[in-house]
Amino acid sequence: MFSKVKDFFSRHRRKFIVTGVVVGGSYFAYRYAMRKLIEFQEKQTRDFLEQTRRTQHYESTERTCNQVIVGLSSKMFDEIIKLLNSEAIMEQLRNNPDNKVELWNELKVLSLTRLTVFIYASSMLTITLRTQVNVLGGYLFKDNAKVGQQPSVTEDVREKYLSLIQHFLESGIEDLVEFIKKQVAEVMSGHELVQPITISDIEQIFWSIQMGVNSDIKNDPNSKMSKYVLPKELQESTPTLQQMFNETLDLLESEEVVALSSNNICRGFSIAVDNIAEYLDGSTGPKIQEVNANEVVDVTKQLLNINRIELPLVKLIPILLGITTKGMNSAEKPQNLATSLTTFYMVNDKIKTLGANIYESFST
Ligand SMILES: *[C@@H]1O[C@H](CO)[C@@H](O)[C@H](O)[C@H]1NC(C)=O
C-alpha cells in the first residue's frame, strides 16, 4: 500500500506540482488524510498481530488446562473413593450379621453420597482450574507484552498460585464429603430399603438432594465454591499473588459461575441417570423378554419398559456403588461415570466461554 502511494506520487510529481499550486489546499488535505490512513493501517496490523499472538497463547493455555484437569481429576476421584469406601461394610455383610438392616442403610447413604460427590467435585475442579489457568494465562500474556520490564508473575508466584488448588485435594474434598453426606442422609431418612423405586423416583431423589444442598446458604458448593477449593488465606504472598488470589475468589463467587455450577450439577445428575438406566436395562433385560415372549420387542417398547421398571431401593445400592467404584480411565470402554463427567465438563462450551472471557479480560 505504502509503496504504491509513493510510486503514484513519483510518477505524477510534475502534475502534482502544477496542480498543487492551483489546488494547494486540497492537496495538503489529501496528504494529511493519506498519512492518517497509513498510520491507521499500521495500527491495525499491530493489533492484528497482537490478537494472533494472544489467540495462540490462549490456545496453548487451553491445552495446558486440559492436561491439568485430567491429571488432577484422576487424583480427586481416587481420593473420593478412598474417603467413601464401601468395602468395610460389605465385608461385615458377608458374615450375615444381626445388624444387616442398619448396615444396608449405611450403604444406602454412602452409595448416594459417593455419586453426588463425584458430580459436584468434578464440576468444581474443572471450573476452578479453568478460572485459575486463564487468570494466570492473562497475567503472563501481559507480562510478555511489556518489553524490558520485570515480570510481575515470577516462576515462584506462578507455582504458588497454581498449587492453591491442592487445598481441595488435601482437605476441601473431605469437607465436601461431610457436607453432602449430611444432606443425603436427611433426604434418604424417609426412604425404606424395601420401597419400590422407578427411574423417575431416582430423578426425584436426585432433585431433593440438590435442593437440600442449595438451601444451606453457608455451605452450598455452587455459591461457596472457594470455601472448598481454595485455602482461606495465603500463607505467604507477594502483592501480585495476593491480587490474583483476590480476583480468583471474586470470579468464583460471581453470578455467572454460580449459575454455571448449578447448571453443571443438573447435567451431571442426568449423566448419572443415563448410567443407571443402562444398568437397569442390562439387569432386567431377560425379564422383559420373558414378559414379551410372544411379541416382537421393539426399541420403543424397551424405552417404555425402562420407565416402568421397579426395583426395591436395596437393589439400587449395588448399582450406585458399581458406577462409582472406579475413577478416571479414558481407556475403559464403555466410558465409566468418572470419565464421562470429567469429559463432559472439560468440553462444556459454557465453561470454555467462561475461561475465554477471563483470559480476554485479564490479558488486555
Ligand atoms: C485482597 O483482599 C483482602 C481481603 O478482602 C484485602 O484486605 C486486601 O487488601 C486485598 N488485596 C489486594 C491486593 O487486592
The ligand as a Gaussian input file, in Angstrom:
#p B3LYP/6-31G(d) Opt

LIG

0 1
 C       -7.346000      -8.796000      48.988000
 O       -8.470000      -8.982000      49.823000
 C       -8.210000      -8.731000      51.187000
 C       -9.431000      -9.171000      51.977000
 O      -10.622000      -8.762000      51.375000
 C       -7.881000      -7.254000      51.355000
 O       -7.622000      -6.963000      52.717000
 C       -6.650000      -6.923000      50.512000
 O       -6.382000      -5.550000      50.558000
 C       -6.847000      -7.355000      49.055000
 N       -5.580000      -7.222000      48.384000
 C       -5.438000      -6.879000      47.100000
 C       -4.049000      -6.787000      46.573000
 O       -6.390000      -6.636000      46.376000

